[in-house]
């Protein structure tokens, strides 16, 4: 009998141990295993703490094991600083990149895991330009939490003063701009449109990029053509052509002129809206989509997205937070023009930001984005075009000036888009 009891007790102990060891979710001797505590560093650029911190706190409330450390950085030398830190393994987990920067970040970014973002979901959520900007070889490397680019700001009082309506095409734009221009013996007092120079037209390179994208037959791999020369003549003509002169090299910067109520048409991104309202609260202006050529419908995109470092120790968790930032509810809190297609209707009729989202389906880009301070693909490309514009203003034939522009642009594209393979060491 005693022997039977011992056998039964032994079997019970063994079975109990096996049950404790292998039964799911059961641990008789320890507390339930807690999720791993994860800390993520997130670099932003212009989101104020009072905007981004509530978003982060809500995410941390939903994910108690995640801590997001937000750091707002200066845009000055930002691109080189973030890349240097990533390569040294001490950079942020999540950070911003411009939509034109993907070629420069080759080997620095972690693609989105399939269980976080599928390419089909991405294509259905965002405008085509997001795919063009941040998707390479069917891998997602960045996600926009807002959409932006060029739109046409116009002074309502000046436009009404000439009995004009918002121009839909460039001929209407030229006609209205010349009507709004007021001159005296000393020069232009009130400008109809800020175009024609590289010195005092803010966002001039974006404007020129827009014209190139709209120009039929323009070849970005060969810029020394009659089609591109025609674009230079059209652009500089706002200074050099007496029939459509609306601007001058001696005028103040275009943003300053528009804020002062001395400029009718002004091209800028949405980021200028707050600046203008602060500079002149009484300024009456609205924003419209950019003029078009009859052959093409193209708008100029320049925006930022969130990316994840390849060196992050928590790539999946970082991408989950990025996806949260692009949810409909979060985008509404952050307040930039919405990047999501399903939110288009909520802003489309807004007299200020509506233009930036209604252009969403026709946005395109190239490497002439101003204000990125990237010391790279944009800044280098812009410098060659700046020289071409200045040479034309100085009297050079545009086609001749484009020979130098074309040579420089090819060097920039070869450097960033077609880097040469590193030679293997000789044995």
C-alpha positions as CSV (number, residue, x, y, z in Angstrom):
1,X,0.0,0.0,0.0
2,X,2.8,2.4,1.0
3,X,4.6,1.6,-2.2
4,X,1.4,2.4,-4.3
5,X,1.1,5.8,-2.5
6,X,4.7,6.7,-3.3
7,X,4.2,5.8,-7.0
8,X,1.0,7.8,-7.2
9,X,2.7,10.8,-5.5
10,X,5.7,10.6,-7.9
11,X,3.4,10.5,-11.0
12,X,1.4,13.5,-9.7
13,X,4.6,15.5,-9.1
14,X,5.9,14.6,-12.6
15,X,2.5,15.5,-14.2
16,X,2.3,18.7,-12.3
17,X,5.8,19.7,-13.4
18,X,5.0,19.0,-17.0
19,X,1.7,20.9,-16.8
20,X,3.6,23.9,-15.2
21,X,6.3,23.7,-17.8
22,X,4.3,23.4,-21.0
23,X,0.8,24.6,-20.4
24,X,0.3,27.9,-22.2
25,X,-0.1,31.0,-20.0
26,X,0.3,29.1,-16.7
27,X,3.2,29.7,-14.3
28,X,2.5,28.5,-10.8
29,X,5.8,29.8,-9.3
30,X,6.4,33.1,-11.2
31,X,4.4,36.1,-12.0
32,X,3.1,36.4,-15.7
33,X,6.0,37.5,-17.9
34,X,5.9,41.2,-18.5
35,X,6.4,42.7,-22.0
36,X,9.9,43.9,-22.7
37,X,10.4,47.6,-22.0
38,X,11.4,49.4,-25.2
39,X,12.7,52.9,-25.6
40,X,12.6,54.6,-29.0
41,X,14.3,57.9,-30.0
42,X,12.4,60.1,-32.4
43,X,13.9,63.1,-34.2
44,X,11.5,65.7,-35.4
45,X,12.1,69.1,-37.1
46,X,9.2,71.5,-36.6
47,X,6.5,69.8,-34.6
48,X,6.1,71.8,-31.4
49,X,6.0,69.8,-28.1
50,X,2.4,70.9,-27.5
51,X,1.4,69.1,-30.7
52,X,3.6,66.0,-30.7
53,X,3.7,65.2,-27.0
54,X,0.0,64.5,-26.6
55,X,0.3,62.1,-29.6
56,X,3.2,60.3,-28.0
57,X,1.5,60.2,-24.6
58,X,-1.5,58.5,-26.1
59,X,0.6,56.0,-27.9
60,X,2.5,55.2,-24.7
61,X,-0.8,54.8,-22.9
62,X,-1.9,52.2,-25.4
63,X,1.5,50.6,-25.3
64,X,2.8,50.8,-21.7
65,X,6.0,49.0,-22.5
66,X,7.0,51.6,-25.1
67,X,8.8,54.9,-24.3
68,X,9.2,57.5,-27.1
69,X,11.9,60.1,-26.5
70,X,11.1,63.0,-28.8
71,X,13.9,65.4,-29.8
72,X,13.3,68.5,-32.0
73,X,16.3,69.2,-34.2
74,X,17.4,72.1,-36.3
75,X,17.2,71.7,-40.1
76,X,20.7,73.2,-40.5
77,X,23.0,70.4,-41.5
78,X,20.3,67.9,-40.4
79,X,20.8,65.5,-43.2
80,X,24.5,65.0,-42.7
81,X,24.1,64.9,-38.9
82,X,21.5,62.2,-38.9
83,X,23.4,60.1,-41.4
84,X,26.6,60.4,-39.5
85,X,25.0,59.3,-36.3
86,X,23.2,56.4,-38.0
87,X,26.5,55.1,-39.5
88,X,28.1,55.3,-36.0
89,X,25.2,53.4,-34.5
90,X,24.1,56.1,-32.1
91,X,21.5,57.8,-34.2
92,X,17.7,57.9,-33.7
93,X,15.3,55.0,-34.3
94,X,12.8,57.2,-36.1
95,X,13.6,60.4,-38.0
96,X,12.4,62.6,-40.8
97,X,13.7,62.5,-44.4
98,X,12.7,64.7,-47.3
99,X,10.7,63.0,-50.1
100,X,13.7,63.5,-52.4
101,X,16.3,62.0,-50.1
102,X,15.9,58.3,-50.6
103,X,18.9,58.0,-53.1
104,X,21.1,59.6,-50.4
105,X,20.0,57.2,-47.7
106,X,20.9,54.0,-49.5
107,X,21.9,51.5,-46.8
108,X,20.7,53.6,-43.9
109,X,17.0,52.8,-43.7
110,X,15.1,49.8,-42.5
111,X,12.2,48.8,-44.7
112,X,8.7,48.5,-43.2
113,X,8.0,44.9,-42.1
114,X,5.2,43.2,-44.0
115,X,3.1,42.7,-40.9
116,X,3.1,46.5,-40.3
117,X,2.7,47.9,-43.8
118,X,2.0,46.0,-47.0
119,X,2.7,47.7,-50.3
120,X,-1.0,47.3,-51.3
121,X,-2.1,49.1,-48.1
122,X,0.5,51.8,-48.7
123,X,-0.6,52.5,-52.2
124,X,-4.3,52.6,-51.2
125,X,-3.6,55.0,-48.3
126,X,-1.3,57.6,-49.7
127,X,-1.0,59.6,-52.9
128,X,1.1,58.2,-55.8
129,X,3.9,60.7,-55.1
130,X,4.5,59.0,-51.7
131,X,5.1,55.7,-53.6
132,X,7.4,57.4,-56.1
133,X,9.3,59.0,-53.2
134,X,9.6,56.3,-50.5
135,X,9.2,52.9,-52.2
136,X,12.2,51.2,-53.8
137,X,12.2,47.6,-55.1
138,X,8.8,47.1,-53.5
139,X,10.1,48.0,-50.1
140,X,8.7,50.9,-48.1
141,X,11.3,53.2,-46.6
142,X,9.3,56.2,-45.5
143,X,5.8,57.4,-44.8
144,X,4.4,60.9,-45.0
145,X,2.4,62.3,-42.1
146,X,1.5,65.3,-44.3
147,X,1.6,66.4,-48.0
148,X,3.0,69.6,-49.3
149,X,4.4,71.3,-52.3
150,X,3.8,74.5,-54.3
151,X,0.5,76.3,-54.5
152,X,-0.5,79.7,-55.8
153,X,-1.0,82.3,-53.1
154,X,-2.9,85.3,-54.3
155,X,-3.8,88.7,-52.8
156,X,-7.6,88.9,-53.0
157,X,-7.7,92.7,-53.1
158,X,-5.2,93.0,-55.9
159,X,-6.9,90.3,-58.0
160,X,-10.3,91.8,-57.4
161,X,-8.9,95.2,-58.3
162,X,-8.2,94.1,-61.9
163,X,-11.5,92.2,-62.1
164,X,-9.6,88.9,-62.3
165,X,-10.4,85.3,-61.4
166,X,-7.9,82.7,-60.2
167,X,-5.9,81.6,-63.2
168,X,-6.2,78.0,-64.4
169,X,-3.4,78.2,-67.0
170,X,-0.2,80.0,-67.5
171,X,-1.5,82.4,-70.1
172,X,-4.2,83.6,-67.8
173,X,-1.5,83.9,-65.1
174,X,0.7,86.1,-67.2
175,X,-2.3,88.3,-68.3
176,X,-3.4,88.9,-64.7
177,X,0.1,89.4,-63.3
178,X,0.9,92.1,-65.8
179,X,-2.4,93.9,-65.0
180,X,-1.7,93.8,-61.3
181,X,1.8,95.2,-61.7
182,X,2.2,98.9,-60.9
183,X,5.3,100.8,-62.1
184,X,6.6,104.4,-61.9
185,X,9.8,106.0,-63.1
186,X,11.8,104.3,-60.4
187,X,10.6,100.8,-61.2
188,X,8.1,98.3,-59.9
189,X,6.1,99.4,-56.9
190,X,3.5,96.6,-56.8
191,X,4.5,93.3,-58.4
192,X,2.0,91.1,-60.2
193,X,4.0,87.9,-59.8
194,X,7.4,86.9,-58.2
195,X,9.1,85.0,-61.0
196,X,12.3,85.3,-63.1
197,X,15.2,85.4,-60.7
198,X,17.1,83.1,-58.4
199,X,18.1,85.7,-55.9
200,X,14.9,87.2,-54.5
201,X,12.2,84.7,-55.5
202,X,11.7,82.3,-52.6
203,X,11.2,78.7,-53.7
204,X,12.3,79.7,-57.2
205,X,13.9,76.3,-57.8
206,X,10.6,74.6,-57.0
207,X,8.8,76.9,-59.4
208,X,11.4,76.1,-62.1
209,X,11.0,72.4,-61.4
210,X,7.3,72.6,-61.8
211,X,7.7,74.3,-65.2
212,X,10.1,71.6,-66.2
213,X,7.7,68.8,-65.2
214,X,4.9,70.5,-67.1
215,X,6.9,71.1,-70.2
216,X,6.2,68.6,-73.0
217,X,9.3,66.9,-74.2
218,X,11.6,68.0,-71.3
219,X,14.2,65.3,-70.7
220,X,15.8,65.3,-67.3
221,X,18.6,63.2,-68.6
222,X,19.4,65.7,-71.3
223,X,18.6,69.3,-70.2
224,X,20.5,71.0,-73.1
225,X,17.4,71.0,-75.3
226,X,15.1,73.6,-77.0
227,X,12.3,72.5,-74.7
228,X,14.2,73.3,-71.5
229,X,15.6,76.5,-73.1
230,X,12.0,77.5,-73.6
231,X,11.3,77.0,-69.9
232,X,14.3,79.3,-69.0
233,X,13.0,82.0,-71.4
234,X,9.5,81.8,-70.0
235,X,10.7,82.0,-66.4
236,X,13.3,84.8,-66.9
237,X,10.9,86.7,-69.1
238,X,9.0,88.0,-66.1
239,X,12.1,90.2,-65.6
240,X,13.5,90.6,-69.1
241,X,10.5,90.7,-71.4
242,X,8.8,94.2,-71.4
243,X,5.5,92.6,-72.4
244,X,5.2,90.5,-69.2
245,X,7.6,92.2,-66.8
246,X,6.2,91.8,-63.3
247,X,9.4,91.4,-61.2
248,X,12.8,92.9,-60.8
249,X,16.1,91.8,-59.3
250,X,16.2,94.8,-57.0
251,X,12.9,94.1,-55.2
252,X,12.8,92.6,-51.7
253,X,12.3,88.9,-51.2
254,X,9.0,87.6,-52.6
255,X,7.7,86.4,-49.2
256,X,8.4,89.9,-47.7
257,X,6.6,91.5,-50.7
258,X,3.6,89.3,-50.4
259,X,3.3,89.8,-46.6
260,X,3.5,93.6,-47.2
261,X,0.6,93.5,-49.7
262,X,2.8,94.4,-52.6
263,X,2.7,91.2,-54.5
264,X,-0.3,89.6,-56.4
265,X,0.8,86.1,-57.1
266,X,3.3,84.1,-54.9
267,X,4.2,80.5,-55.1
268,X,5.0,78.7,-51.8
269,X,4.4,75.6,-49.6
270,X,1.8,75.5,-46.8
271,X,4.6,76.1,-44.3
272,X,4.5,79.8,-45.3
273,X,0.9,80.3,-44.2
274,X,1.6,80.8,-40.5
275,X,4.5,83.1,-41.3
276,X,2.4,85.3,-43.5
277,X,-0.5,85.5,-41.0
278,X,2.0,86.4,-38.3
279,X,3.8,89.0,-40.4
280,X,0.5,90.7,-41.5
281,X,-2.7,89.6,-39.7
282,X,-4.7,92.0,-42.0
283,X,-3.5,90.5,-45.2
284,X,-6.3,89.1,-47.3
285,X,-5.1,86.1,-49.3
286,X,-6.2,82.7,-50.5
287,X,-4.5,79.7,-52.0
288,X,-5.2,77.9,-55.3
289,X,-3.8,75.1,-57.2
290,X,-0.9,76.0,-59.5
291,X,-1.6,77.0,-63.2
292,X,-1.3,74.2,-65.8
293,X,-0.4,73.8,-69.4
294,X,-3.2,72.3,-71.5
295,X,-1.1,69.2,-72.3
296,X,-0.3,68.1,-68.7
297,X,-1.7,68.3,-65.2
298,X,1.2,68.4,-62.8
299,X,1.8,69.9,-59.4
300,X,5.1,70.2,-57.5
301,X,5.6,68.1,-54.4
302,X,8.0,68.8,-51.6
303,X,7.2,67.1,-48.3
304,X,8.7,65.0,-45.4
305,X,8.2,61.5,-44.2
306,X,9.1,59.4,-41.2
307,X,11.8,56.7,-41.6
308,X,13.4,54.1,-39.4
309,X,17.1,53.6,-39.0
310,X,18.6,50.3,-40.2
311,X,20.7,50.4,-37.0
312,X,17.6,50.5,-34.7
313,X,17.5,47.6,-32.3
314,X,13.7,47.7,-32.4
315,X,12.8,48.1,-36.1
316,X,9.4,46.5,-35.8
317,X,8.3,48.6,-32.8
318,X,9.6,51.7,-34.5
319,X,7.6,51.1,-37.6
320,X,4.5,50.4,-35.6
321,X,4.8,53.9,-34.1
322,X,5.4,55.4,-37.5
323,X,2.2,53.7,-38.7
324,X,0.4,55.2,-35.7
325,X,1.6,58.7,-36.7
326,X,-0.1,58.3,-40.1
327,X,-3.4,57.1,-38.8
328,X,-6.4,59.3,-39.6
329,X,-6.9,60.3,-36.0
330,X,-3.3,61.2,-35.5
331,X,-2.9,63.2,-38.7
332,X,-5.8,65.4,-37.6
333,X,-4.1,66.1,-34.3
334,X,-0.7,67.0,-35.9
335,X,-2.5,69.4,-38.3
336,X,-0.4,69.3,-41.5
337,X,-2.2,69.0,-44.9
338,X,-3.3,65.4,-44.7
339,X,-1.2,62.8,-46.6
340,X,-4.1,60.2,-46.5
341,X,-6.3,60.0,-49.6
342,X,-9.3,59.1,-47.4
343,X,-9.0,62.5,-45.7
344,X,-9.0,64.6,-48.9
345,X,-12.7,65.6,-48.5
346,X,-12.1,67.1,-45.1
347,X,-9.8,69.8,-46.4
348,X,-10.7,70.1,-50.1
349,X,-12.9,73.2,-49.6
350,X,-10.6,75.1,-47.2
351,X,-9.5,78.4,-48.8
352,X,-6.0,78.1,-47.5
353,X,-4.9,74.5,-47.3
354,X,-7.4,73.0,-49.7
355,X,-5.2,73.5,-52.7
356,X,-2.4,71.4,-51.2
357,X,-4.5,68.3,-50.8
358,X,-6.6,68.7,-54.0
359,X,-3.3,68.6,-55.9
360,X,-2.4,65.3,-54.2
361,X,-3.2,63.0,-57.2
362,X,-1.0,65.1,-59.6
363,X,2.0,65.7,-57.4
364,X,5.4,64.9,-58.8
365,X,8.9,65.8,-57.8
366,X,12.5,66.1,-58.9
367,X,15.8,67.2,-57.3
368,X,15.2,71.0,-57.1
369,X,13.4,71.2,-53.8
370,X,14.3,74.3,-51.9
371,X,14.7,74.6,-48.1
372,X,16.0,71.1,-47.5
373,X,19.5,72.3,-46.6
374,X,20.7,68.8,-47.5
375,X,24.2,69.7,-48.8
376,X,23.5,67.0,-51.3
377,X,21.3,66.2,-54.2
378,X,19.0,69.2,-54.0
379,X,21.5,71.9,-53.0
380,X,24.0,70.7,-55.6
381,X,21.4,70.5,-58.4
382,X,19.9,73.9,-57.5
383,X,23.4,75.6,-57.7
384,X,23.8,74.5,-61.4
385,X,20.3,75.8,-62.3
386,X,21.0,79.0,-60.4
387,X,24.1,79.6,-62.5
388,X,22.0,78.9,-65.7
389,X,19.3,81.4,-64.7
390,X,21.8,84.1,-63.8
391,X,23.7,83.5,-67.0
392,X,20.5,84.0,-69.0
393,X,19.6,87.2,-67.1
394,X,23.1,88.4,-67.9
395,X,22.4,88.0,-71.6
396,X,23.6,84.5,-72.4
397,X,21.6,82.4,-74.8
398,X,19.6,79.9,-72.7
399,X,20.6,76.9,-74.8
400,X,24.3,77.8,-74.3
401,X,23.8,78.3,-70.6
402,X,22.1,74.9,-70.4
403,X,25.2,73.1,-71.7
404,X,26.9,73.8,-68.3
405,X,23.7,73.1,-66.4
406,X,23.3,69.7,-68.2
407,X,26.9,68.7,-67.5
408,X,26.6,69.6,-63.8
409,X,23.2,67.9,-63.4
410,X,24.6,64.7,-64.9
411,X,27.3,64.7,-62.3
412,X,24.8,65.1,-59.5
413,X,22.6,62.3,-60.8
414,X,25.6,60.0,-61.3
415,X,26.8,60.8,-57.8
416,X,23.5,60.0,-56.0
417,X,21.3,58.0,-58.3
418,X,23.9,55.9,-60.1
419,X,26.8,55.5,-57.6
420,X,29.8,53.6,-59.0
421,X,30.5,50.3,-57.3
422,X,33.4,50.2,-54.9
423,X,36.4,48.5,-56.5
424,X,37.6,45.3,-54.8
425,X,41.0,45.5,-53.3
426,X,43.8,44.0,-55.4
427,X,45.1,40.7,-54.2
